[in-house]
Amino acid sequence: AMAARSALRRLARAVVARRGPGVRLSSTGARNEPLSAELEAKAKDRFDELAESHRAIPVDQEIRRKRLIYRSKQRGWLEVDLLLGTFATEHVASFTTREMDEYEAILNCETIDIFNFVTAKDPVPPSLDTPMMARLQQFSRESPLGVGLRAYADAKTKSNLT
């Protein structure tokens, strides 16, 4: 998983860091030659290969549930950590395989996108417009996290995030 993420980050940096026609800046700000289409294709192919090999690793359902809970609590944005972490702790244990697939697809998105989709600030893309997204949105509306500062502070304390 780490290798796949590293490959994706390198690919994303290469694509996003392009500045102007034919010029790319490195993470240190130095001018570099642009990546050729061939190199970009190789990087994408390697990422796809790593991602596929990661998916092929046999994982039992209990380990998968633990990973989903961990990924829900470790997003890097406190509000989303609390929202997804609380939801996952309460519900992941009872998910079917299909529900875990739907939830994992949501977790594979960027944190800001998840927040915007769950809170209905942005429209949900068709690929994520699933019963699981509807459950998350309902949880977001009805959760104590969304009803006041006191509930938010209590959730932070309970989750040791103060």
C-alpha positions in Angstrom: 0.0 0.0 0.0 2.8 2.4 0.8 4.5 1.7 -2.5 1.3 2.4 -4.3 0.7 5.6 -2.4 4.3 6.7 -3.1 3.9 6.0 -6.8 0.7 7.9 -6.9 2.2 10.9 -5.0 5.1 11.0 -7.5 2.8 10.8 -10.4 0.5 13.5 -8.9 3.4 15.8 -8.1 4.7 15.4 -11.7 1.3 16.2 -13.2 0.3 19.0 -10.8 3.7 20.7 -10.7 3.8 21.5 -14.4 4.2 25.3 -14.9 3.7 26.7 -18.4 4.4 24.9 -21.6 7.2 22.4 -21.3 8.4 23.5 -17.9 7.9 21.8 -14.6 9.1 22.8 -11.1 10.3 20.2 -8.6 9.3 20.2 -5.0 12.4 22.3 -4.2 11.4 24.9 -6.9 14.2 23.9 -9.3 13.4 23.8 -13.0 13.3 20.4 -14.4 12.7 19.0 -17.8 9.1 18.0 -18.4 8.0 14.4 -18.1 7.5 12.9 -21.4 4.2 11.3 -22.2 6.0 8.0 -22.2 7.3 8.4 -18.7 3.9 9.5 -17.5 2.3 6.4 -19.1 5.0 4.2 -17.4 4.3 5.8 -14.0 0.6 5.3 -14.4 1.1 1.7 -15.5 3.4 1.0 -12.5 0.8 2.6 -10.2 -1.9 0.4 -11.6 0.3 -2.6 -11.3 1.0 -1.8 -7.6 -2.6 -1.1 -6.8 -3.7 -4.4 -8.4 -1.1 -6.4 -6.5 -2.2 -4.7 -3.3 -5.8 -5.7 -4.0 -4.7 -9.3 -4.5 -3.3 -9.6 -1.0 -5.8 -11.9 0.9 -7.4 -10.1 3.8 -9.9 -11.6 6.1 -13.1 -9.6 6.9 -12.0 -8.8 10.5 -8.7 -7.2 9.3 -10.5 -5.3 6.6 -13.0 -3.9 9.2 -10.1 -2.8 11.4 -8.4 -1.1 8.4 -11.7 0.7 7.6 -12.0 2.0 11.1 -8.4 3.1 11.2 -8.6 4.9 7.9 -11.8 6.6 9.1 -10.1 7.9 12.2 -6.8 9.0 10.6 -7.9 11.4 7.8 -5.8 14.3 9.1 -8.7 16.7 9.5 -10.2 16.7 13.0 -13.8 17.2 11.9 -13.7 14.4 9.4 -11.7 12.1 11.8 -14.5 12.6 14.3 -17.3 12.2 11.9 -16.0 9.2 10.0 -14.3 7.6 13.1 -17.5 7.8 15.1 -19.6 6.4 12.2 -17.1 3.6 11.5 -16.8 2.6 15.2 -20.6 2.3 15.5 -21.3 0.7 12.1 -18.4 -1.1 10.4 -18.7 -4.2 12.5 -22.1 -4.9 11.0 -21.3 -4.1 7.3 -21.8 -6.6 4.6 -19.0 -7.1 2.0 -20.9 -4.9 -0.4 -21.3 -2.1 2.2 -17.5 -2.4 3.0 -16.8 -2.0 -0.7 -19.0 1.1 -0.9 -17.5 2.6 2.3 -14.0 1.9 1.1 -14.7 3.7 -2.2 -15.7 6.7 -0.1 -12.5 6.5 2.0 -10.5 6.4 -1.2 -11.5 10.0 -1.9 -9.6 13.1 -0.7 -10.6 14.2 2.8 -12.0 17.6 1.7 -14.1 15.9 -1.0 -15.5 13.4 1.6 -16.5 16.2 3.9 -18.1 18.2 1.1 -20.1 15.1 -0.2 -21.2 14.0 3.3 -22.3 17.5 4.3 -23.9 18.1 0.9 -21.8 21.1 0.1 -20.9 19.4 -3.2 -23.0 17.1 -5.3 -22.1 13.4 -4.9 -20.6 11.9 -8.0 -22.6 9.0 -9.5 -19.9 6.4 -8.6 -20.3 7.3 -4.9 -24.0 7.9 -4.9 -24.7 4.7 -3.0 -26.8 3.7 0.0 -23.6 4.0 2.1 -23.2 7.6 1.1 -26.9 8.2 2.1 -26.2 6.6 5.5 -23.2 8.8 6.0 -25.1 11.9 5.1 -27.9 10.9 7.5 -25.4 10.2 10.2 -23.8 13.6 9.6 -27.2 15.4 9.9 -28.3 13.5 13.0 -24.9 13.0 14.8 -24.3 14.8 18.0 -21.2 16.2 16.3 -23.5 18.4 14.2 -25.8 19.8 16.9 -23.6 22.1 18.9 -20.2 23.0 20.3 -20.7 21.0 23.5 -21.3 17.8 21.6 -18.3 18.5 19.4 -16.0 19.1 22.5 -17.4 15.9 24.2 -16.6 13.8 21.1 -13.1 15.2 20.9 -12.5 14.3 24.6 -14.0 10.8 24.2 -11.8 10.2 21.2 -8.7 11.5 22.9 -8.3 14.2 20.2 -8.0 17.2 22.5 
